Structure formats: structure tokens, C-alpha cells
Amino acid sequence: MDTGVLLTQVFNGLSLFSILLLMALGLAIIFGLMGVINLAHGEFMMIGAYTTYVIEIFFSKYVNGAFSMYIFVALISSFFLTAFIGFLTEKTLIQHLYKRPLDTLLATWGLSLILQQSFRNIFGANNVNVDMPKWLIGSFAISQDFNLPYNRIFILLLAILCVGGITLFLFKTRWGLRIRAVTQNRNMSSALGINTRKVDSVAFALGSGLAGIAGSALTMIGSVGPSTGQNYIVDSFMVVILGGIKSLLGTILSAFTIGEIQSVAEFFSSSSMAKVITLVGIIILLQIRPKGLFSMRVRA
Amino acid sequence: MGSKGLSRRDFLKRTIGTGVGAMGLSLLSGGNWTKEVWAKEDVIKVGVLHSFSGTMAISEVSVANAELMAIEELNRNGGVLGKKIVPVIEDGASDWPTFAEKAKKLLLKDKVATVFGCWTSASRKAVLPVFERYNGLLWYPVQYEGMECSRNVFYTGAAPNQQIMPAVSWLLKNVGKKFYLLGSDYVFPRTANLIIKAQLKHEGGIMVAEEYVPLGHMEFSTIINKIKAKKPDVIFNTINGDSNVAFFKQLKNAGITADDIPVMSVSIAEDELRGIGGELVEGHLCAWNYFQSLDNPINKKFVENFKKKYGEHRVTDDPIEAGYIQVYLWAKAVEKAKTTDVDAVREAARGVEMDAPEGHVKIDPENQHLWKTPRIGKIRTDGQFDIIWDAKKPVKPDPFPAIVSNKVCNWLRYPKTGIGKRK
């Protein structure tokens, strides 16, 4: 086999890892840290994707000169808009359901249906097309058959940036400290004077915002349609569950494991078979480590 | 339930706009209201059964639009048999059991004269027993994998020998011998590839790989890498739905253009191209019987009316056109039979012809499929097609291609089951 093909495959694994990581990062906070089963996570990603679509259109119509830079504006607006919608969701819906996981499941599933149909009513039932900026089209050719697509390099860097940002936020800021305190022991934190309600809102908004960024970035790889979010939800949960609840490092490692298993298996068999092998792999891993790759021991 | 309520309201908007507002209202207030209003007038009720919500809404809403447009046009010209046609719209919701349930409702409760509907083969297979049991009539507007012969269905999309097989022959002659078969993992692509493989063997082509991806698959980097390693002359694409966007985006970014390896697709048309973006797919190929860019007066009128009705940004494509003409074909058969009785209409429909936007079409008297002209188009950056090949004249439909089956579908020779042995 050509070395080019082999090296490309190694890069594909890395790229899949970064995509999975980006998808799961928001969920790692909402589901992993806060324990909220948010079935509307995929639709939150689509809010980011549609925001990107609107901004792309805006740029191509009104500020065509700066079109190549629209993606940065889109990423930032996606983050804030989705975070805001997440914030509202938490305030109106999730807040009342913290101790009732099954109700949360149903409520967020309902929310995902409502969001899907809203996309359909606003943007139409068809997929919409988001043009990439020119500098992201094409690939960086190292040799004849080893080339790295620019958009995948971009997503890889974005994933690293997001993970770095989140780590700094959680471990170096006061809000991060509060979030960690509340996830470790809610009652104790509350007794110590932390406003847990507020912490919940911030954490949920942050997780939603990250979903928005993921959705925005994935417009470079996949489609943007009312029900596209459904394609992402299973993979996102898979990454977080395998990674272990309450562990960011676990999420990273789990995204890496799944990404590599999937792309290697797919190369030597087929996509459908790769999905099967990945799922079997996850089941075996969860048999050995029922709480995920990394699990934090907490007294709660 | 939330999604259903919304989609019905969505209907309401749409249908009022199309001048069949009464129908939309009846959806909200149940069937009784309609009965009272229409009881005074003598009308013909027909069913329109498509997915207006869920994943398939992306394709089916447009087809339903075209069917409603045809109904409206017929009504404007006096209806059929001097009666007004009233559509009863049902949402199959991209869910196959729902399709069966709604089909039953249309036939038993609404007692519709005929039904126009379905898109996926799975939904057609789900409603088939209902139509056969209660002797209903279904007009099905989408190209499909063949291997079916039902007394209760008229197939107005392409049979395999009118789309897939001519495309394979053309590729072998004009592009190359090495085929990479790539499809979604369900009944249509697998059956289509069965036919393609048999044809390649027969006509001297080589299959370098056969690969299926789950519906909704988004990650194509590995497959593209395999394509690079296998170096095929052409990729034959039977991927359905969203995954097409991901596939073409990633193919382009991996540096493979239509000049290197052209992709021949049979499940994406103008409507889907709107969501992919012409620049990504420029130069790739599609096989259909109808393209919006067809240059004839009937098509020009059709495209103009469709845009006038649903918006300048809308496009027409093969299934949309098939949805449109099947309403007319049914109306012609009814006029010929002088009744809407299902058995009489079916017999009258045999051999019915019309000049359609795609050219001359005729219902095959033997197998209830349509004579259609195979064509191949090359995608332009504006998402429209340059037609680079056509078969010149309509081809007789053959739902059971001889290279994979020894059966024939012929209701005239085998009136009991329709199916006999090929001689």
C-alpha cells in the first residue's frame, strides 16, 4: 500500500477525532458535568449552522469584500446566539426538571422536534447551501497522494482552541471553580454561599454555545438541513458516555478512541461495518469500565 | 405531537395560497366540515400522501406542490367529468407505518378516487398491501429499483432500464471501465447495484469496489481515501439524502474534481442541488428523464407556472415533473373511462399518452409503468444541467431487467398475477 494513502488515513483518524470532540464538548458540560440529558443537542448545533448560513448570505450580499473572513464572525455569533437560546431554555424548561431525568429526556426531545419544525418553517424543508471561504477550499498537498484538506486542518485547530479555552475557563476562573464545585457537591456548594441556580444557567449556556460553534464548523463538512442535527446526537452521546461522566479528559480520550477505531475499521471493511465494530468496541470497554474511561469519584 | 400541529399550520399557509384553502381548514376541524360544504357540490376527492415533516420532507414537499398545482390547473379548466377535484392532503411524516395508516384512512374514510404519493421505496412497500387489499389506485412519481408489478400502482418515475442501465452503458462507452459503486445502505441502492454489477459483467466493465454508508452518514474522508487508492474511472453514486452534501463537499476538498473522476448520481436532482451548491458539484453527472433546462415550450410553461406559484427561487426536477404529469394522466384516464371507478380507470389508463414537459410519454398497457426518454445531464455552477446525451425517443419500461431476472410484468397476458416467465 502507498505510504501516501496510509498517512492520509492517519490524518483522517485525527480529523474524525477533532470533529467528534467538537460535537461532544458542549454535551460533556451539559450531560457530563450537569447530568442533563439534552436530546436537543443536535438541534442546538443546527442553530449554529443556520446562524452561519444567515451570516454567509449577509456577507456575500452586503460586505463581499470581507467574505473570506465571514467564518470568524459566524463562529462567534453562533456561540453567543446558541448560548443565549440555551440560557433561555434552561430558565424556562430545564430548571424545573433537574431532579427528574426522565422528564428532562421527554422535554428536550419535544424541544428538538419544535426546533426542527421551526427550521423547516423559517428556512424551508430543503437543505441550504453554505459556501466556504475560498481559503478553506482545496488541500495542502505534501505529496501526490498525501494531502490535507484545509477545512479539516481548520476544524482540528478549532477543536484544540475550544478544548484549551474550556480548560482555562474551568480551571483558572472563578466561574469555572464554581461550576466544578457545584458538580462535585451541589448541597455543600450551596451551603458555602454559591448561587447554584446561577451556576447552572451559566454552565448550560456555555455547553449550548459550544454546540453552536460545532454546528457552525460542521457546515464545512456536512449538510445544513432541518433534521441534520439528528445525525450528530448519537455520536455525541457515545463520546461522552464512553469518556465517563464528569471528566473532560475522558471526553477527549474517548473521542480519540472512537475516531481512530472508526477510521481504521472503515478503511479495512465498510462504513456500516465500521459502525458495528465501533459500537461493539464501546460495549466491551464499558463492560470493563462501566463508568467510562475516566470517572471521577465523588461523594454526593 | 408538536411537530404535527405545526406542519398542519404550515399546510394551511401553503394550501390557502394555492387556492385549495378549504382543504387546509378541513385538516384543522376534522373531516365533517368538508363533508357539509362539499356535499352540496358534486366533487371528486383525491388523496395526496407525502411526508410534510421528518427527513423526507426535504424532497416530498416539492412533489406535493406540483401535484396540487396540476389539480388546480385542471379545476381551472373545468375539472374532470365536469366535477371539481378536491385534494385530501395527508402527512406520512417520513414514517412508513404512518404511510400505511394514512393510506387506509384515505381509501376507507375519505373514499378518494385515487392517491398520488410516496417517495421512498420503503413507504411504497408499506402502503402496497393497503392499496391491494382495498383496491385503491396509487400513482407513484419517483424512479425506483424495479422488481415490482402491482395491479394497484401506476409508476410514473423511471424503471431501471430507463435511468440506471442507460447511464451505465453510456459511461462504459464514454468515460471508462472501472466503476466504484457507492450507495446508502438500504433497498434501492443495493438492488440498483445488483443490476449494475450484472450489467458490468455483461458489457465488459470492472467493479473496483462496492461500498454502502448508513443513511445520514457524514464522514467520507476514509471512503475518499479508498477511492484514491483504487483509482476508478467513475463513481456511481446511489447515496440518498443529506449524505450527498457531505460526500461532495469532502470530495471537492480532497482535490478530486469531475475531470479526475466524474460522479454519476441517480438520486440527486435540481431540488437537492439547491442545498449542495453548484460549485461543489460542477461537471459531475446525473441521469434522469427530465431536467428543468429542457428546451421545449411545454416545459417552459411548466417551469414558469411553478415559479410563479411557489417563488422565483424554486426549481423543478424529475420527480416534481412526474408528480405533475401523473395527475394529468389520471385525469385523462378518468375522462376516457367516464367514471372514477378504480377498475374502469385502470383499464382505461392502459396506453394513455400525453405531451409532457419531458416530451412524449405513454402508460405501458402491459406493466403500468411509463414510456420515458433517458437522459444524462452535466451539472453547471448554477445548479442546472447541460443535457449531454439523450436516447432520442421514449423507451419501453422494463421493471424486471433481463440481466437479473427471468420474470416479466404483463397484466394483459397474465391477468391474475401480472407476473410471468420471460420467454
Chai-1 contact restraints between the chains, C-beta under 6 A:
chainA,res_idxA,chainB,res_idxB,connection_type,confidence,min_distance_angstrom,max_distance_angstrom,comment,restraint_id
A,V5,B,A229,contact,1.0,0.0,6.0,A-B,restraint_1
A,T8,B,N225,contact,1.0,0.0,6.0,A-B,restraint_2
A,Q9,B,N225,contact,1.0,0.0,6.0,A-B,restraint_3
A,N12,B,S221,contact,1.0,0.0,6.0,A-B,restraint_4
A,N12,B,T222,contact,1.0,0.0,6.0,A-B,restraint_5
A,L16,B,E219,contact,1.0,0.0,6.0,A-B,restraint_6
A,G110,B,G2,contact,1.0,0.0,6.0,A-B,restraint_7
A,L113,B,G2,contact,1.0,0.0,6.0,A-B,restraint_8
A,L113,B,S3,contact,1.0,0.0,6.0,A-B,restraint_9
A,I114,B,G2,contact,1.0,0.0,6.0,A-B,restraint_10
A,Q117,B,S3,contact,1.0,0.0,6.0,A-B,restraint_11
A,Q117,B,L6,contact,1.0,0.0,6.0,A-B,restraint_12
A,N121,B,D10,contact,1.0,0.0,6.0,A-B,restraint_13
A,A125,B,A57,contact,1.0,0.0,6.0,A-B,restraint_14
A,A125,B,I58,contact,1.0,0.0,6.0,A-B,restraint_15
A,A125,B,V61,contact,1.0,0.0,6.0,A-B,restraint_16
A,N126,B,I58,contact,1.0,0.0,6.0,A-B,restraint_17
A,N126,B,R274,contact,1.0,0.0,6.0,A-B,restraint_18
A,N126,B,G275,contact,1.0,0.0,6.0,A-B,restraint_19
A,N127,B,V245,contact,1.0,0.0,6.0,A-B,restraint_20
A,N127,B,G275,contact,1.0,0.0,6.0,A-B,restraint_21
A,V128,B,G275,contact,1.0,0.0,6.0,A-B,restraint_22
A,N129,B,G275,contact,1.0,0.0,6.0,A-B,restraint_23
A,N129,B,G277,contact,1.0,0.0,6.0,A-B,restraint_24
A,S139,B,G255,contact,1.0,0.0,6.0,A-B,restraint_25
A,D145,B,K228,contact,1.0,0.0,6.0,A-B,restraint_26
A,N147,B,G255,contact,1.0,0.0,6.0,A-B,restraint_27
A,P149,B,N253,contact,1.0,0.0,6.0,A-B,restraint_28
A,P149,B,A254,contact,1.0,0.0,6.0,A-B,restraint_29
A,N151,B,N253,contact,1.0,0.0,6.0,A-B,restraint_30
A,G222,B,M218,contact,1.0,0.0,6.0,A-B,restraint_31
A,G222,B,A246,contact,1.0,0.0,6.0,A-B,restraint_32
A,S223,B,D242,contact,1.0,0.0,6.0,A-B,restraint_33
A,S223,B,V245,contact,1.0,0.0,6.0,A-B,restraint_34
A,G225,B,D242,contact,1.0,0.0,6.0,A-B,restraint_35
A,S227,B,T55,contact,1.0,0.0,6.0,A-B,restraint_36
A,T228,B,D242,contact,1.0,0.0,6.0,A-B,restraint_37
A,N231,B,G216,contact,1.0,0.0,6.0,A-B,restraint_38
A,N231,B,M218,contact,1.0,0.0,6.0,A-B,restraint_39
A,S263,B,T222,contact,1.0,0.0,6.0,A-B,restraint_40
A,E266,B,T222,contact,1.0,0.0,6.0,A-B,restraint_41
A,F267,B,T222,contact,1.0,0.0,6.0,A-B,restraint_42
A,S270,B,E211,contact,1.0,0.0,6.0,A-B,restraint_43
A,S271,B,V213,contact,1.0,0.0,6.0,A-B,restraint_44
A,S271,B,H217,contact,1.0,0.0,6.0,A-B,restraint_45
A,S272,B,D185,contact,1.0,0.0,6.0,A-B,restraint_46
A,S272,B,Y212,contact,1.0,0.0,6.0,A-B,restraint_47
A,S272,B,P214,contact,1.0,0.0,6.0,A-B,restraint_48
